[in-house]
Amino acid sequence: MKTPIKASNSKNLSYSKQNGGGIDILSRVKHLDNSVRLCVMELKDDYSNSEPPKKAIKQAIAYATFLAQLLRSESGNTWYKIFGFSGDVPKKLIIDTAIVMPLPQGKEMTDFGMERLKVCENTYIELHGLYFIDNKENSVNKNNYEFIGSLKDNMFP
């Protein structure tokens, strides 16, 4: 999903009109308590020193903040319906915000403790990590990944 926010450089966020960055994955996530939330996922194909989890989550936070403001705007209910929900934007809105990246052997998982950041009144961003581990060597079909992290732990199975 395109946004007017350019967030690839977390030290230099900028408004770039129609040339902004994009949310890699915008989904709805059903949680263990049966609540369904929007989820902004920043996808990285590598766990590197140049883009570690703490840097990637900043990019996701920028996009989720834009989305939160959009949903609290005059046209918020329309956008909420476009995103696949019925009814109006809830009084208390929580947007899951996650990084999705591989977890190489020997690297430490950063999970962000499901920290909630207040964006505006009754509107929060909840931080998550979702990591995938390549299990191709142990798989018959050579495409087996295991997912770990707080987002997976809190999703409805």
N, C-alpha and C positions, 0 to 999 in steps of 0.2 A: 504494500500500500504506500503510495507516494505521500510525502508530507512536505510542507514548505520549510522544514527545518533541516539544515545541514549539520549532522552530528558525528560524522566520521572522525573529526578531530575534537576530542572532548575538551580541549583547552580553548577552542575557538568555535563555539556554537554560533550559528548565524541563521538569519532569515534569508532564504534564497528564492522566494516566490515559487514558481512552478518548477524550478530546477533543484529542489531540495532532495533530501535523502529519502530512503524508503524503509518502511518496517519490513524486515525479512519475512517474518511469519506473524500474521494476526489471526488468532484462533479464539475459540471459546473452550474453556476448560471446566469440566464438572469435578467438583471437589467431594471429598468424603462426606461432608455435611449436606450433599445434594445441591449446593449452590453452584451456579454457573457464572463464570466471570470471563471477561475479555482478557486475553493474554498477549502481550507484546513480546515476541521472541527475537533476540538478536543472535543470528546464526553465524558461527565461525567454523571454518574448516580446519583450523589449526589452533593448538594451544601453544602460543609462542611468547617470547619475552616482549615482542613489539605490541602484541594484543593480548595481554593476560586478562583473566576474568574481571578484575577490578576496573580495567579500562573499558572492556566490552559492556559492562553493566551501566556505565555512564552514558553510553550511546543509547542503550535501551531505555534508560530513565528519561532522556530527552524526548524520545518518540512517545513514550507513555504519558509524559506531561502534556505534550501537544494533544494527544488523544483525550486525556482527562478534560482539558480546557474545551475541546471541541464538543464533548458530551455535556458539558455544563453551559454551553452557549445556547442562544435562542433556538437554534436548529438541532439541539442535542437529542431530542426524542426521535426526530427523523433519522439521524445518524444511528441511533440505537437500533432502530428497526432495520436499517440497511445492514447492520452487523449481525442480523439474524435473531434479534430478541423481539418478543411481543411486549406490549405495554410500554410504559415510560421508563426513563432512566431512574434507577432506584434512588431513594433519598440518601442512603449510604452506598457509595460506589467504591469498589476496590478493583483495581486493574492489576492483574498479575504481570510481573515484568521479569523476564528470565533471559539468561544467556544459555545458549545451546552450543556445546563444543565437545570435541573429543577429549578424553582424559588419558594422556599417555602414561605408561607405566612409570612410576616414580614421581609423578607430579601430584601435588596436593589439591584436593577439591575445595573450592571456595564456594560456600553455600549462602552467604549473606544473612543467615539467621532469620529469614522471612521478615526482615525489617520492613516496617511500614513508614512511608514518607507521606506527609500530608501535602497535598497539592493545593487544595482550597477547601472550603467548608464541606465536611462530610465526604471528601474525595481523597482517596489514598492510592498509593502505588505500593505493592508488596513485592519485595525482591526475592528471586529464586535462582537457583542454579539447576541445570539439567545437562548432565554429561553422558556421553555415550562411549562405551568401551567396545572395541573391535574384538569379536570372538570368532572371526573367520576360521582360525586354525582348528577350533573345536566344533565347527558347524559342517553339516552335510552339504548345505546349499551355498556355502561360502559368503552368505550375506546375513550373518547373525550379529546383532548388536545388543548389548545390555545397557539399559538406561538407569542412571542413579542420580540422586539429588532431591532437594526439598520439593520441587514441583511434582516429580513422580510420586514421592511419598505422600503427598496430599491430594493426589488425583483419585477419582473414583476408578476402581480397577475395571 
